Amino acid sequence: RAELRHCLVRVEKHLRRLGVARPPSATLREFARAVAATPGIRNVDAFLELLREYEQLRYQPEPPSTDTVRRFAEKVRRQIAAGAR
């Protein structure tokens, strides 16, 4: 789960650079609403999907497999690279 958490930190860091920061008390869903309401975020739907997928992986009854986390980390990397252009 530490690697999964690292993925979320990367997404949050990228979105902070784009103008939307997650307050410490904000839930993932509250953060997603703030992201959706922030103008000018390229590929906003893809970032919202990353947040939904993170939430699903993080809060499922059993920890996700190493392979699942690896695939998610790669998806995060690709989206951040695409959103940075």
Beta strands, then each sheet from edge to edge (+ up, - down):
end
